[in-house]
Amino acid sequence: MKIRPLMILPPLIFAAFAGLAYVGMYREDPQGLPSTRIGQPAPAITPEGLEGYPRVGQEMLTSGEVTLVNFWASWCPPCRAEHPQLLDYAAEGIDIVGVNFKDQSNAALTYLREEQSPFTGVAFDPQGRTAIDWGVTAPPETFIVDGDGTVLMRFQGPLVGTDFERRFVPALEEALGNAELSGAS
């Protein structure tokens, strides 16, 4: 019996997909996408801001203090879920830069008025260009940036729950240089 090349193709494709799945299961963090920004200088943030809130300048990311850069939108339920944690961090004196993206300015302004703003500066990125530069896939995403403007960590998802406590809190504690950081509950 003669084997045709097209008869071999389906099993080869299946084997390739099975191999990729196997490798994917044993990655360090199968849920996360690698960030090319870790260890690199923070990209620029749009100078466009929301009326009534301080605009974001690059000097906010190179102030000598650890800064969180939080990408959010008023239409995003997980962003609303993490908002109390952002307010807690702001109350603890942690600088947080907010980047509102793919949103309407009036909806973002209403949201910040109703829920309070935890941000030291708010950038407005309606087209999502700054988000693209930072490698953001969907809101919310939060980056830890050290005092010289180097990106230390990218955290995808809301700042709540087990993953937040297991990965983000220790990374922020390390960046801040202290052993205990309140607000992780």
N, C-alpha and C positions, 0 to 999 in steps of 0.2 A: 504494500500500500504506500502510495506516495503522499507525503505530508506537504501540504501547501503552506507557503509563508504566512498567509492570512489566518490560518488555523492556529498558529503559534502566538499571534499577536494578543488575543484576549487573555490568555494565561500570563503573558509577560506584563501586560498592563496591570492585571490584578496583583501580581507579585510586587510590582513597583509601588502600588498604593499601599499594600500591606506593609512593605518595608518602611515607607514614610510614616505610617501610623505607628509602627513599633518604635521608631526613633523618636517621634513626637511624644509618646507616652513617657519617655524617660528623660525628657528635658528637665532642667532645673526648675523652671516655672512654666508648666504647660499652659497656664491661662494668660500669661503675660507676653507681650511682644517686646523684643529687645529695643532699647532706645539708643539711638546713635548720639544722643546728647549727653549721656552720662560721662563726666570727666571733661567735658568741653565747655567753653564759654557759653553763657546763656545767649540765645539769639535775641535780636532786637524785638521790642514790643511796640506795636503801633502807638504813635503819639495821640491818636484820636481818643477822646475820653467821653464820659457821660457828664452832661451838664450838672454842675453843682458838686462834683467830686474831683479830688486832685487827679491830675493826669499822671500817667506812668512815664518816668524817665529812666534811662539806663542806669543813672546814678542810684536809683532805688535798689538795683540788683548788685551794686558794688559798694554798698555803704559800710562794709566791715561787719555787718550783722547777717545772720542767717535769715533768709527771706523765703516765704512760700509763694509760689506763683500758681494760682488756682484758676483754671479755665471752667467757666460756668455759663448757664443760660437760665432765664426765668421760666422757660417752658420745660425744664428738665427736672423730673421728680427726684432722681437721686441727688441732684444739687440741693434741693430743698431739704432732703434727709440729712445731708452733711452740714448744713448751715449752722446749727447750734454748736457743732465742734469748731467751726471757723470762728464763731463769736467767742468761744472759750479761749482759743489760741490767741486771738486779738487781745482779750482781757488779760492774758498772761504776758503781754508785751511782745509777742511774736509778730513781726511785720508780714503782712499778707498783701500781695498784689493780685487784684482780680482782673481777669481778662474775660469780658462778656463777649461771647461770639455766637454768630448766626442767630441773632436775636433782634428784636425791635427796641429802639432806645426807650420809648415810652413804657414798654412792658418791663424792661430792666430797671428803669427809674422807680416805677411803682413797687416792684419787688424789693428793692433796697430800702425804700421808705417804710414799707410795711414790716419787713423782717429785720431791719437795721443792717448797716454795712460794717463788715469786719475788716474792710480793705483800707490800706494806707494810700492806695491809688487804684483807679479803675480805668482800664483801657476798654475801648469799644471796637470790636472786630466783626462787623456785620457780615463780611464776605468770608471770614475764616482764614484770612491770609497769614496772620500771626500764628494761628493754631497749626497751620501747615508747616510753618518754619520750625515750630517746636515739636512737630511729630505727633500732635494730638489726634486721636482717632474719634473720640466721642466724649461729651462731658459727663460727669466731672473728671478732670485730671488735675493732679497737683504735683508740682515739682518742688523739691528742696534745693535751694541755691545757697551756696556758702557766701561768706562776706566779700570774696573777691569776684563773684559773679560766675562761679563754676557750678554747673548742674551736678548735684550729688545723687538725686533719685527722682524717678518718675513713678507716680502711683496712679494707676487707672482705677476709676470707680470712686464711690463716695467714701468719705473719711468716717466710716462707721463699721462695726462688725469685727469678726475674728481676723480677717485678712489685714484690716487696718491696724488692729492691735498687734498682730504678729510681725508685720513687715514695716509699716509706716512709722509707728511710734518709736521702735528701737532706732530706726534710721534718723529720725528727728532728734531723739535724745543724744545720739552720737554726734550729730552735727552741732547741737547746742552745747555739747560737752558736759552734760549732767546726767546723773544716773536715774533720776525720777522726774517724770513729766506728768503733771496732773492732766485730767481731761480725757483720759483714754478709756473711760468707762462707757 
